Amino acid sequence: MFLTDFIKGRKNISCQESEGINLAVYLINEFKDRRFTFRGLKNKYSGVDAEELLKLLQKEIDSTLILYRYITSVKKFTDRKGVPQVKIRIIGKASSMNRYNPLDIELDITTEM
């Protein structure tokens, strides 16, 4: 547990990381009755339902010219009011090495209140 999580009153924090985007798709389907905020490469979308989010995610992945190696990191927690929340970060690596590359991309998905 990080200090910022303690200050924000978050409980039951679990962090996961996997290769590919399967974990992100699974969690979007798990929270399918909720609304999401999605920050893509160029645009930011808010108030998006799960079906539309999956379409936007597929559109963002297909719009890139480079084949990326995707890593999904997820943070699930319960907020101060007792509502389960999730933060998903999809990182696309352009090279096989784990160092900085200006062609790397990040896609952020969070649930709304």
Jmol script that loads the backbone (N, CA, C; Angstrom):
load data "model"
ATOM      1  N   MET A   1       0.845  -1.174   0.000  1.00  0.00           N
ATOM      2  CA  MET A   1       0.000   0.000   0.000  1.00  0.00           C
ATOM      3  C   MET A   1       0.890   1.237   0.000  1.00  0.00           C
ATOM      4  N   PHE A   2       0.589   2.153  -0.893  1.00  0.00           N
ATOM      5  CA  PHE A   2       1.335   3.395  -0.982  1.00  0.00           C
ATOM      6  C   PHE A   2       0.720   4.432  -0.056  1.00  0.00           C
ATOM      7  N   LEU A   3       1.490   5.447   0.251  1.00  0.00           N
ATOM      8  CA  LEU A   3       1.020   6.514   1.123  1.00  0.00           C
ATOM      9  C   LEU A   3      -0.163   7.250   0.502  1.00  0.00           C
ATOM     10  N   THR A   4      -0.127   7.452  -0.811  1.00  0.00           N
ATOM     11  CA  THR A   4      -1.238   8.149  -1.467  1.00  0.00           C
ATOM     12  C   THR A   4      -2.529   7.338  -1.392  1.00  0.00           C
ATOM     13  N   ASP A   5      -2.426   6.023  -1.444  1.00  0.00           N
ATOM     14  CA  ASP A   5      -3.619   5.187  -1.301  1.00  0.00           C
ATOM     15  C   ASP A   5      -4.191   5.299   0.102  1.00  0.00           C
ATOM     16  N   PHE A   6      -3.336   5.364   1.089  1.00  0.00           N
ATOM     17  CA  PHE A   6      -3.785   5.512   2.465  1.00  0.00           C
ATOM     18  C   PHE A   6      -4.471   6.852   2.677  1.00  0.00           C
ATOM     19  N   ILE A   7      -3.903   7.920   2.110  1.00  0.00           N
ATOM     20  CA  ILE A   7      -4.487   9.249   2.260  1.00  0.00           C
ATOM     21  C   ILE A   7      -5.842   9.330   1.570  1.00  0.00           C
ATOM     22  N   LYS A   8      -5.976   8.698   0.399  1.00  0.00           N
ATOM     23  CA  LYS A   8      -7.244   8.724  -0.329  1.00  0.00           C
ATOM     24  C   LYS A   8      -8.270   7.749   0.232  1.00  0.00           C
ATOM     25  N   GLY A   9      -7.890   6.955   1.215  1.00  0.00           N
ATOM     26  CA  GLY A   9      -8.831   6.055   1.881  1.00  0.00           C
ATOM     27  C   GLY A   9      -9.131   4.791   1.101  1.00  0.00           C
ATOM     28  N   ARG A  10      -8.207   4.347   0.283  1.00  0.00           N
ATOM     29  CA  ARG A  10      -8.421   3.147  -0.516  1.00  0.00           C
ATOM     30  C   ARG A  10      -8.127   1.903   0.308  1.00  0.00           C
ATOM     31  N   LYS A  11      -8.945   0.878   0.084  1.00  0.00           N
ATOM     32  CA  LYS A  11      -8.772  -0.382   0.800  1.00  0.00           C
ATOM     33  C   LYS A  11      -8.781  -1.526  -0.208  1.00  0.00           C
ATOM     34  N   ASN A  12      -8.376  -2.695   0.208  1.00  0.00           N
ATOM     35  CA  ASN A  12      -8.357  -3.912  -0.613  1.00  0.00           C
ATOM     36  C   ASN A  12      -7.651  -3.680  -1.944  1.00  0.00           C
ATOM     37  N   ILE A  13      -6.453  -3.165  -1.872  1.00  0.00           N
ATOM     38  CA  ILE A  13      -5.692  -2.821  -3.070  1.00  0.00           C
ATOM     39  C   ILE A  13      -4.976  -4.060  -3.587  1.00  0.00           C
ATOM     40  N   SER A  14      -5.168  -4.330  -4.885  1.00  0.00           N
ATOM     41  CA  SER A  14      -4.430  -5.421  -5.523  1.00  0.00           C
ATOM     42  C   SER A  14      -3.890  -4.924  -6.848  1.00  0.00           C
ATOM     43  N   CYS A  15      -2.630  -5.211  -7.098  1.00  0.00           N
ATOM     44  CA  CYS A  15      -1.968  -4.809  -8.339  1.00  0.00           C
ATOM     45  C   CYS A  15      -1.610  -6.056  -9.128  1.00  0.00           C
ATOM     46  N   GLN A  16      -1.862  -6.017 -10.423  1.00  0.00           N
ATOM     47  CA  GLN A  16      -1.549  -7.132 -11.308  1.00  0.00           C
ATOM     48  C   GLN A  16      -0.864  -6.584 -12.542  1.00  0.00           C
ATOM     49  N   GLU A  17      -0.080  -7.437 -13.188  1.00  0.00           N
ATOM     50  CA  GLU A  17       0.575  -7.058 -14.423  1.00  0.00           C
ATOM     51  C   GLU A  17       0.670  -8.296 -15.298  1.00  0.00           C
ATOM     52  N   SER A  18       0.407  -8.115 -16.593  1.00  0.00           N
ATOM     53  CA  SER A  18       0.508  -9.238 -17.518  1.00  0.00           C
ATOM     54  C   SER A  18       0.887  -8.716 -18.895  1.00  0.00           C
ATOM     55  N   GLU A  19       1.309  -9.625 -19.747  1.00  0.00           N
ATOM     56  CA  GLU A  19       1.641  -9.267 -21.117  1.00  0.00           C
ATOM     57  C   GLU A  19       0.396  -9.411 -21.976  1.00  0.00           C
ATOM     58  N   GLY A  20       0.261  -8.529 -22.943  1.00  0.00           N
ATOM     59  CA  GLY A  20      -0.919  -8.530 -23.791  1.00  0.00           C
ATOM     60  C   GLY A  20      -2.015  -7.681 -23.187  1.00  0.00           C
ATOM     61  N   ILE A  21      -3.170  -7.657 -23.856  1.00  0.00           N
ATOM     62  CA  ILE A  21      -4.281  -6.837 -23.370  1.00  0.00           C
ATOM     63  C   ILE A  21      -5.433  -7.690 -22.845  1.00  0.00           C
ATOM     64  N   ASN A  22      -5.217  -8.995 -22.684  1.00  0.00           N
ATOM     65  CA  ASN A  22      -6.292  -9.873 -22.223  1.00  0.00           C
ATOM     66  C   ASN A  22      -6.789  -9.504 -20.830  1.00  0.00           C
ATOM     67  N   LEU A  23      -5.890  -9.105 -19.942  1.00  0.00           N
ATOM     68  CA  LEU A  23      -6.285  -8.721 -18.589  1.00  0.00           C
ATOM     69  C   LEU A  23      -7.165  -7.473 -18.617  1.00  0.00           C
ATOM     70  N   ALA A  24      -6.845  -6.531 -19.489  1.00  0.00           N
ATOM     71  CA  ALA A  24      -7.655  -5.315 -19.604  1.00  0.00           C
ATOM     72  C   ALA A  24      -9.052  -5.644 -20.118  1.00  0.00           C
ATOM     73  N   VAL A  25      -9.147  -6.493 -21.119  1.00  0.00           N
ATOM     74  CA  VAL A  25     -10.453  -6.870 -21.670  1.00  0.00           C
ATOM     75  C   VAL A  25     -11.269  -7.617 -20.625  1.00  0.00           C
ATOM     76  N   TYR A  26     -10.630  -8.489 -19.853  1.00  0.00           N
ATOM     77  CA  TYR A  26     -11.318  -9.229 -18.796  1.00  0.00           C
ATOM     78  C   TYR A  26     -11.896  -8.278 -17.745  1.00  0.00           C
ATOM     79  N   LEU A  27     -11.108  -7.288 -17.319  1.00  0.00           N
ATOM     80  CA  LEU A  27     -11.578  -6.367 -16.283  1.00  0.00           C
ATOM     81  C   LEU A  27     -12.635  -5.407 -16.811  1.00  0.00           C
ATOM     82  N   ILE A  28     -12.555  -5.027 -18.066  1.00  0.00           N
ATOM     83  CA  ILE A  28     -13.606  -4.191 -18.648  1.00  0.00           C
ATOM     84  C   ILE A  28     -14.919  -4.959 -18.659  1.00  0.00           C
ATOM     85  N   ASN A  29     -14.863  -6.233 -19.003  1.00  0.00           N
ATOM     86  CA  ASN A  29     -16.069  -7.054 -18.978  1.00  0.00           C
ATOM     87  C   ASN A  29     -16.559  -7.313 -17.554  1.00  0.00           C
ATOM     88  N   GLU A  30     -15.649  -7.354 -16.593  1.00  0.00           N
ATOM     89  CA  GLU A  30     -16.045  -7.543 -15.197  1.00  0.00           C
ATOM     90  C   GLU A  30     -16.797  -6.320 -14.664  1.00  0.00           C
ATOM     91  N   PHE A  31     -16.405  -5.130 -15.097  1.00  0.00           N
ATOM     92  CA  PHE A  31     -17.049  -3.884 -14.681  1.00  0.00           C
ATOM     93  C   PHE A  31     -17.956  -3.355 -15.795  1.00  0.00           C
ATOM     94  N   LYS A  32     -18.652  -4.233 -16.498  1.00  0.00           N
ATOM     95  CA  LYS A  32     -19.394  -3.821 -17.698  1.00  0.00           C
ATOM     96  C   LYS A  32     -20.609  -2.949 -17.401  1.00  0.00           C
ATOM     97  N   ASP A  33     -21.079  -2.907 -16.174  1.00  0.00           N
ATOM     98  CA  ASP A  33     -22.223  -2.047 -15.858  1.00  0.00           C
ATOM     99  C   ASP A  33     -21.784  -0.645 -15.422  1.00  0.00           C
ATOM    100  N   ARG A  34     -20.508  -0.342 -15.487  1.00  0.00           N
ATOM    101  CA  ARG A  34     -19.964   0.952 -15.067  1.00  0.00           C
ATOM    102  C   ARG A  34     -19.582   1.802 -16.269  1.00  0.00           C
ATOM    103  N   ARG A  35     -19.300   3.062 -16.012  1.00  0.00           N
ATOM    104  CA  ARG A  35     -18.807   3.998 -17.015  1.00  0.00           C
ATOM    105  C   ARG A  35     -17.299   4.170 -16.837  1.00  0.00           C
ATOM    106  N   PHE A  36     -16.599   4.428 -17.936  1.00  0.00           N
ATOM    107  CA  PHE A  36     -15.148   4.505 -17.928  1.00  0.00           C
ATOM    108  C   PHE A  36     -14.671   5.830 -18.513  1.00  0.00           C
ATOM    109  N   THR A  37     -13.457   6.199 -18.132  1.00  0.00           N
ATOM    110  CA  THR A  37     -12.723   7.280 -18.753  1.00  0.00           C
ATOM    111  C   THR A  37     -11.550   6.648 -19.484  1.00  0.00           C
ATOM    112  N   PHE A  38     -11.381   7.005 -20.746  1.00  0.00           N
ATOM    113  CA  PHE A  38     -10.338   6.409 -21.576  1.00  0.00           C
ATOM    114  C   PHE A  38      -9.490   7.516 -22.176  1.00  0.00           C
ATOM    115  N   ARG A  39      -8.190   7.464 -21.913  1.00  0.00           N
ATOM    116  CA  ARG A  39      -7.255   8.424 -22.499  1.00  0.00           C
ATOM    117  C   ARG A  39      -6.416   7.689 -23.523  1.00  0.00           C
ATOM    118  N   GLY A  40      -6.701   7.975 -24.787  1.00  0.00           N
ATOM    119  CA  GLY A  40      -6.008   7.329 -25.890  1.00  0.00           C
ATOM    120  C   GLY A  40      -4.772   8.114 -26.291  1.00  0.00           C
ATOM    121  N   LEU A  41      -4.348   7.891 -27.530  1.00  0.00           N
ATOM    122  CA  LEU A  41      -3.162   8.571 -28.021  1.00  0.00           C
ATOM    123  C   LEU A  41      -3.419  10.048 -28.289  1.00  0.00           C
ATOM    124  N   LYS A  42      -4.573  10.375 -28.835  1.00  0.00           N
ATOM    125  CA  LYS A  42      -4.868  11.764 -29.180  1.00  0.00           C
ATOM    126  C   LYS A  42      -6.054  12.326 -28.396  1.00  0.00           C
ATOM    127  N   ASN A  43      -7.057  11.525 -28.163  1.00  0.00           N
ATOM    128  CA  ASN A  43      -8.301  12.009 -27.564  1.00  0.00           C
ATOM    129  C   ASN A  43      -8.510  11.423 -26.173  1.00  0.00           C
ATOM    130  N   LYS A  44      -9.355  12.127 -25.396  1.00  0.00           N
ATOM    131  CA  LYS A  44      -9.763  11.644 -24.086  1.00  0.00           C
ATOM    132  C   LYS A  44     -11.277  11.503 -24.106  1.00  0.00           C
ATOM    133  N   TYR A  45     -11.761  10.331 -23.717  1.00  0.00           N
ATOM    134  CA  TYR A  45     -13.183  10.039 -23.707  1.00  0.00           C
ATOM    135  C   TYR A  45     -13.622   9.818 -22.268  1.00  0.00           C
ATOM    136  N   SER A  46     -14.795  10.349 -21.912  1.00  0.00           N
ATOM    137  CA  SER A  46     -15.326  10.114 -20.577  1.00  0.00           C
ATOM    138  C   SER A  46     -16.785   9.696 -20.692  1.00  0.00           C
ATOM    139  N   GLY A  47     -17.252   8.937 -19.727  1.00  0.00           N
ATOM    140  CA  GLY A  47     -18.629   8.466 -19.727  1.00  0.00           C
ATOM    141  C   GLY A  47     -18.897   7.401 -20.760  1.00  0.00           C
ATOM    142  N   VAL A  48     -17.903   6.573 -21.028  1.00  0.00           N
ATOM    143  CA  VAL A  48     -18.005   5.541 -22.057  1.00  0.00           C
ATOM    144  C   VAL A  48     -18.408   4.224 -21.403  1.00  0.00           C
ATOM    145  N   ASP A  49     -19.379   3.525 -22.001  1.00  0.00           N
ATOM    146  CA  ASP A  49     -19.757   2.214 -21.463  1.00  0.00           C
ATOM    147  C   ASP A  49     -18.767   1.157 -21.966  1.00  0.00           C
ATOM    148  N   ALA A  50     -18.895  -0.075 -21.458  1.00  0.00           N
ATOM    149  CA  ALA A  50     -17.910  -1.118 -21.702  1.00  0.00           C
ATOM    150  C   ALA A  50     -17.831  -1.514 -23.171  1.00  0.00           C
ATOM    151  N   GLU A  51     -18.961  -1.638 -23.848  1.00  0.00           N
ATOM    152  CA  GLU A  51     -18.948  -2.045 -25.250  1.00  0.00           C
ATOM    153  C   GLU A  51     -18.266  -0.994 -26.126  1.00  0.00           C
ATOM    154  N   GLU A  52     -18.590   0.253 -25.886  1.00  0.00           N
ATOM    155  CA  GLU A  52     -17.971   1.336 -26.657  1.00  0.00           C
ATOM    156  C   GLU A  52     -16.485   1.442 -26.341  1.00  0.00           C
ATOM    157  N   LEU A  53     -16.114   1.186 -25.083  1.00  0.00           N
ATOM    158  CA  LEU A  53     -14.714   1.236 -24.690  1.00  0.00           C
ATOM    159  C   LEU A  53     -13.900   0.180 -25.417  1.00  0.00           C
ATOM    160  N   LEU A  54     -14.435  -1.019 -25.540  1.00  0.00           N
ATOM    161  CA  LEU A  54     -13.720  -2.072 -26.259  1.00  0.00           C
ATOM    162  C   LEU A  54     -13.547  -1.703 -27.729  1.00  0.00           C
ATOM    163  N   LYS A  55     -14.545  -1.051 -28.318  1.00  0.00           N
ATOM    164  CA  LYS A  55     -14.422  -0.603 -29.712  1.00  0.00           C
ATOM    165  C   LYS A  55     -13.360   0.493 -29.837  1.00  0.00           C
ATOM    166  N   LEU A  56     -13.354   1.438 -28.896  1.00  0.00           N
ATOM    167  CA  LEU A  56     -12.358   2.504 -28.930  1.00  0.00           C
ATOM    168  C   LEU A  56     -10.952   1.970 -28.722  1.00  0.00           C
ATOM    169  N   LEU A  57     -10.813   0.996 -27.823  1.00  0.00           N
ATOM    170  CA  LEU A  57      -9.515   0.382 -27.568  1.00  0.00           C
ATOM    171  C   LEU A  57      -9.008  -0.332 -28.813  1.00  0.00           C
ATOM    172  N   GLN A  58      -9.878  -1.074 -29.480  1.00  0.00           N
ATOM    173  CA  GLN A  58      -9.494  -1.763 -30.706  1.00  0.00           C
ATOM    174  C   GLN A  58      -9.125  -0.766 -31.796  1.00  0.00           C
ATOM    175  N   LYS A  59      -9.855   0.338 -31.870  1.00  0.00           N
ATOM    176  CA  LYS A  59      -9.578   1.371 -32.862  1.00  0.00           C
ATOM    177  C   LYS A  59      -8.212   2.017 -32.618  1.00  0.00           C
ATOM    178  N   GLU A  60      -7.879   2.276 -31.349  1.00  0.00           N
ATOM    179  CA  GLU A  60      -6.582   2.863 -31.008  1.00  0.00           C
ATOM    180  C   GLU A  60      -5.440   1.915 -31.334  1.00  0.00           C
ATOM    181  N   ILE A  61      -5.629   0.632 -31.058  1.00  0.00           N
ATOM    182  CA  ILE A  61      -4.577  -0.347 -31.325  1.00  0.00           C
ATOM    183  C   ILE A  61      -4.383  -0.524 -32.834  1.00  0.00           C
ATOM    184  N   ASP A  62      -5.470  -0.520 -33.592  1.00  0.00           N
ATOM    185  CA  ASP A  62      -5.369  -0.689 -35.038  1.00  0.00           C
ATOM    186  C   ASP A  62      -4.818   0.548 -35.744  1.00  0.00           C
ATOM    187  N   SER A  63      -4.931   1.717 -35.123  1.00  0.00           N
ATOM    188  CA  SER A  63      -4.509   2.948 -35.784  1.00  0.00           C
ATOM    189  C   SER A  63      -2.994   3.153 -35.765  1.00  0.00           C
ATOM    190  N   THR A  64      -2.271   2.365 -34.995  1.00  0.00           N
ATOM    191  CA  THR A  64      -0.825   2.544 -34.918  1.00  0.00           C
ATOM    192  C   THR A  64      -0.142   1.868 -36.102  1.00  0.00           C
ATOM    193  N   LEU A  65       0.952   2.451 -36.538  1.00  0.00           N
ATOM    194  CA  LEU A  65       1.701   1.903 -37.663  1.00  0.00           C
ATOM    195  C   LEU A  65       2.739   0.879 -37.227  1.00  0.00           C
ATOM    196  N   ILE A  66       3.085   0.914 -35.969  1.00  0.00           N
ATOM    197  CA  ILE A  66       4.124   0.033 -35.433  1.00  0.00           C
ATOM    198  C   ILE A  66       3.468  -1.112 -34.680  1.00  0.00           C
ATOM    199  N   LEU A  67       4.043  -2.289 -34.780  1.00  0.00           N
ATOM    200  CA  LEU A  67       3.575  -3.411 -33.961  1.00  0.00           C
ATOM    201  C   LEU A  67       4.208  -3.291 -32.583  1.00  0.00           C
ATOM    202  N   TYR A  68       3.357  -3.189 -31.571  1.00  0.00           N
ATOM    203  CA  TYR A  68       3.819  -3.001 -30.205  1.00  0.00           C
ATOM    204  C   TYR A  68       3.730  -4.303 -29.425  1.00  0.00           C
ATOM    205  N   ARG A  69       4.550  -4.381 -28.390  1.00  0.00           N
ATOM    206  CA  ARG A  69       4.468  -5.441 -27.393  1.00  0.00           C
ATOM    207  C   ARG A  69       3.780  -4.808 -26.190  1.00  0.00           C
ATOM    208  N   TYR A  70       2.555  -5.269 -25.898  1.00  0.00           N
ATOM    209  CA  TYR A  70       1.723  -4.622 -24.886  1.00  0.00           C
ATOM    210  C   TYR A  70       1.925  -5.253 -23.515  1.00  0.00           C
ATOM    211  N   ILE A  71       1.962  -4.396 -22.510  1.00  0.00           N
ATOM    212  CA  ILE A  71       2.019  -4.798 -21.111  1.00  0.00           C
ATOM    213  C   ILE A  71       0.867  -4.097 -20.402  1.00  0.00           C
ATOM    214  N   THR A  72       0.055  -4.855 -19.688  1.00  0.00           N
ATOM    215  CA  THR A  72      -1.090  -4.298 -18.978  1.00  0.00           C
ATOM    216  C   THR A  72      -0.812  -4.328 -17.483  1.00  0.00           C
ATOM    217  N   SER A  73      -0.928  -3.185 -16.833  1.00  0.00           N
ATOM    218  CA  SER A  73      -0.819  -3.138 -15.373  1.00  0.00           C
ATOM    219  C   SER A  73      -2.139  -2.611 -14.820  1.00  0.00           C
ATOM    220  N   VAL A  74      -2.619  -3.284 -13.774  1.00  0.00           N
ATOM    221  CA  VAL A  74      -3.949  -3.033 -13.235  1.00  0.00           C
ATOM    222  C   VAL A  74      -3.853  -2.795 -11.738  1.00  0.00           C
ATOM    223  N   LYS A  75      -4.625  -1.827 -11.261  1.00  0.00           N
ATOM    224  CA  LYS A  75      -4.749  -1.580  -9.831  1.00  0.00           C
ATOM    225  C   LYS A  75      -6.231  -1.596  -9.491  1.00  0.00           C
ATOM    226  N   LYS A  76      -6.659  -2.597  -8.731  1.00  0.00           N
ATOM    227  CA  LYS A  76      -8.043  -2.695  -8.265  1.00  0.00           C
ATOM    228  C   LYS A  76      -8.078  -2.304  -6.798  1.00  0.00           C
ATOM    229  N   PHE A  77      -9.088  -1.532  -6.424  1.00  0.00           N
ATOM    230  CA  PHE A  77      -9.204  -1.105  -5.038  1.00  0.00           C
ATOM    231  C   PHE A  77     -10.643  -0.759  -4.729  1.00  0.00           C
ATOM    232  N   THR A  78     -10.905  -0.589  -3.453  1.00  0.00           N
ATOM    233  CA  THR A  78     -12.203  -0.115  -2.977  1.00  0.00           C
ATOM    234  C   THR A  78     -11.996   1.285  -2.445  1.00  0.00           C
ATOM    235  N   ASP A  79     -12.778   2.240  -2.940  1.00  0.00           N
ATOM    236  CA  ASP A  79     -12.570   3.621  -2.525  1.00  0.00           C
ATOM    237  C   ASP A  79     -13.181   3.889  -1.153  1.00  0.00           C
ATOM    238  N   ARG A  80     -13.129   5.129  -0.746  1.00  0.00           N
ATOM    239  CA  ARG A  80     -13.576   5.537   0.583  1.00  0.00           C
ATOM    240  C   ARG A  80     -15.047   5.226   0.823  1.00  0.00           C
ATOM    241  N   LYS A  81     -15.865   5.284  -0.231  1.00  0.00           N
ATOM    242  CA  LYS A  81     -17.301   5.041  -0.108  1.00  0.00           C
ATOM    243  C   LYS A  81     -17.666   3.564  -0.225  1.00  0.00           C
ATOM    244  N   GLY A  82     -16.677   2.696  -0.455  1.00  0.00           N
ATOM    245  CA  GLY A  82     -16.931   1.272  -0.550  1.00  0.00           C
ATOM    246  C   GLY A  82     -17.265   0.793  -1.957  1.00  0.00           C
ATOM    247  N   VAL A  83     -17.015   1.610  -2.959  1.00  0.00           N
ATOM    248  CA  VAL A  83     -17.305   1.257  -4.353  1.00  0.00           C
ATOM    249  C   VAL A  83     -16.028   0.704  -4.990  1.00  0.00           C
ATOM    250  N   PRO A  84     -16.096  -0.469  -5.618  1.00  0.00           N
ATOM    251  CA  PRO A  84     -14.897  -1.002  -6.272  1.00  0.00           C
ATOM    252  C   PRO A  84     -14.520  -0.169  -7.493  1.00  0.00           C
ATOM    253  N   GLN A  85     -13.239   0.092  -7.639  1.00  0.00           N
ATOM    254  CA  GLN A  85     -12.696   0.884  -8.740  1.00  0.00           C
ATOM    255  C   GLN A  85     -11.538   0.123  -9.373  1.00  0.00           C
ATOM    256  N   VAL A  86     -11.203   0.509 -10.600  1.00  0.00           N
ATOM    257  CA  VAL A  86     -10.073  -0.101 -11.286  1.00  0.00           C
ATOM    258  C   VAL A  86      -9.361   0.958 -12.123  1.00  0.00           C
ATOM    259  N   LYS A  87      -8.037   0.885 -12.150  1.00  0.00           N
ATOM    260  CA  LYS A  87      -7.210   1.721 -13.009  1.00  0.00           C
ATOM    261  C   LYS A  87      -6.374   0.778 -13.870  1.00  0.00           C
ATOM    262  N   ILE A  88      -6.503   0.935 -15.173  1.00  0.00           N
ATOM    263  CA  ILE A  88      -5.807   0.063 -16.119  1.00  0.00           C
ATOM    264  C   ILE A  88      -4.866   0.928 -16.937  1.00  0.00           C
ATOM    265  N   ARG A  89      -3.624   0.504 -17.044  1.00  0.00           N
ATOM    266  CA  ARG A  89      -2.638   1.189 -17.887  1.00  0.00           C
ATOM    267  C   ARG A  89      -2.073   0.165 -18.858  1.00  0.00           C
ATOM    268  N   ILE A  90      -2.268   0.443 -20.152  1.00  0.00           N
ATOM    269  CA  ILE A  90      -1.747  -0.407 -21.214  1.00  0.00           C
ATOM    270  C   ILE A  90      -0.550   0.311 -21.814  1.00  0.00           C
ATOM    271  N   ILE A  91       0.600  -0.331 -21.734  1.00  0.00           N
ATOM    272  CA  ILE A  91       1.842   0.263 -22.213  1.00  0.00           C
ATOM    273  C   ILE A  91       2.282  -0.519 -23.448  1.00  0.00           C
ATOM    274  N   GLY A  92       2.476   0.186 -24.537  1.00  0.00           N
ATOM    275  CA  GLY A  92       2.939  -0.428 -25.776  1.00  0.00           C
ATOM    276  C   GLY A  92       4.412  -0.145 -25.967  1.00  0.00           C
ATOM    277  N   LYS A  93       5.231  -1.190 -25.975  1.00  0.00           N
ATOM    278  CA  LYS A  93       6.671  -1.052 -26.152  1.00  0.00           C
ATOM    279  C   LYS A  93       7.013  -1.305 -27.613  1.00  0.00           C
ATOM    280  N   ALA A  94       7.747  -0.373 -28.223  1.00  0.00           N
ATOM    281  CA  ALA A  94       8.118  -0.494 -29.630  1.00  0.00           C
ATOM    282  C   ALA A  94       9.338  -1.378 -29.825  1.00  0.00           C
ATOM    283  N   SER A  95      10.206  -1.452 -28.835  1.00  0.00           N
ATOM    284  CA  SER A  95      11.418  -2.255 -28.981  1.00  0.00           C
ATOM    285  C   SER A  95      11.376  -3.421 -28.010  1.00  0.00           C
ATOM    286  N   SER A  96      12.285  -4.336 -28.191  1.00  0.00           N
ATOM    287  CA  SER A  96      12.328  -5.502 -27.313  1.00  0.00           C
ATOM    288  C   SER A  96      13.096  -5.223 -26.029  1.00  0.00           C
ATOM    289  N   MET A  97      13.826  -4.111 -25.977  1.00  0.00           N
ATOM    290  CA  MET A  97      14.573  -3.761 -24.770  1.00  0.00           C
ATOM    291  C   MET A  97      13.691  -2.954 -23.830  1.00  0.00           C
ATOM    292  N   ASN A  98      13.948  -3.064 -22.555  1.00  0.00           N
ATOM    293  CA  ASN A  98      13.136  -2.371 -21.537  1.00  0.00           C
ATOM    294  C   ASN A  98      13.769  -1.045 -21.143  1.00  0.00           C
ATOM    295  N   ARG A  99      14.007  -0.202 -22.109  1.00  0.00           N
ATOM    296  CA  ARG A  99      14.495   1.132 -21.804  1.00  0.00           C
ATOM    297  C   ARG A  99      13.634   2.142 -22.549  1.00  0.00           C
ATOM    298  N   TYR A 100      13.884   3.404 -22.319  1.00  0.00           N
ATOM    299  CA  TYR A 100      13.047   4.453 -22.894  1.00  0.00           C
ATOM    300  C   TYR A 100      13.144   4.460 -24.424  1.00  0.00           C
ATOM    301  N   ASN A 101      12.000   4.570 -25.053  1.00  0.00           N
ATOM    302  CA  ASN A 101      11.914   4.710 -26.495  1.00  0.00           C
ATOM    303  C   ASN A 101      10.837   5.756 -26.771  1.00  0.00           C
ATOM    304  N   PRO A 102      11.113   6.758 -27.565  1.00  0.00           N
ATOM    305  CA  PRO A 102      10.099   7.798 -27.816  1.00  0.00           C
ATOM    306  C   PRO A 102       8.881   7.295 -28.571  1.00  0.00           C
ATOM    307  N   LEU A 103       8.936   6.103 -29.129  1.00  0.00           N
ATOM    308  CA  LEU A 103       7.801   5.546 -29.851  1.00  0.00           C
ATOM    309  C   LEU A 103       6.846   4.752 -28.953  1.00  0.00           C
ATOM    310  N   ASP A 104       7.199   4.577 -27.680  1.00  0.00           N
ATOM    311  CA  ASP A 104       6.333   3.856 -26.753  1.00  0.00           C
ATOM    312  C   ASP A 104       5.048   4.643 -26.519  1.00  0.00           C
ATOM    313  N   ILE A 105       3.953   3.919 -26.267  1.00  0.00           N
ATOM    314  CA  ILE A 105       2.656   4.564 -26.045  1.00  0.00           C
ATOM    315  C   ILE A 105       2.068   4.092 -24.719  1.00  0.00           C
ATOM    316  N   GLU A 106       1.145   4.880 -24.184  1.00  0.00           N
ATOM    317  CA  GLU A 106       0.412   4.516 -22.969  1.00  0.00           C
ATOM    318  C   GLU A 106      -1.052   4.837 -23.164  1.00  0.00           C
ATOM    319  N   LEU A 107      -1.909   3.894 -22.784  1.00  0.00           N
ATOM    320  CA  LEU A 107      -3.350   4.068 -22.813  1.00  0.00           C
ATOM    321  C   LEU A 107      -3.856   3.879 -21.394  1.00  0.00           C
ATOM    322  N   ASP A 108      -4.626   4.831 -20.876  1.00  0.00           N
ATOM    323  CA  ASP A 108      -5.121   4.770 -19.506  1.00  0.00           C
ATOM    324  C   ASP A 108      -6.629   4.622 -19.495  1.00  0.00           C
ATOM    325  N   ILE A 109      -7.106   3.696 -18.652  1.00  0.00           N
ATOM    326  CA  ILE A 109      -8.539   3.449 -18.489  1.00  0.00           C
ATOM    327  C   ILE A 109      -8.837   3.461 -16.999  1.00  0.00           C
ATOM    328  N   THR A 110      -9.838   4.248 -16.586  1.00  0.00           N
ATOM    329  CA  THR A 110     -10.259   4.278 -15.193  1.00  0.00           C
ATOM    330  C   THR A 110     -11.778   4.228 -15.128  1.00  0.00           C
ATOM    331  N   THR A 111     -12.289   3.671 -14.046  1.00  0.00           N
ATOM    332  CA  THR A 111     -13.735   3.679 -13.841  1.00  0.00           C
ATOM    333  C   THR A 111     -14.133   5.020 -13.262  1.00  0.00           C
ATOM    334  N   GLU A 112     -15.367   5.428 -13.560  1.00  0.00           N
ATOM    335  CA  GLU A 112     -15.879   6.677 -13.015  1.00  0.00           C
ATOM    336  C   GLU A 112     -16.705   6.391 -11.781  1.00  0.00           C
ATOM    337  N   MET A 113     -16.947   7.422 -11.005  1.00  0.00           N
ATOM    338  CA  MET A 113     -17.717   7.276  -9.769  1.00  0.00           C
ATOM    339  C   MET A 113     -19.155   6.971 -10.069  1.00  0.00           C
TER     340      MET A 113
END
end "model"
wireframe off; spacefill off
backbone 0.3
color backbone group
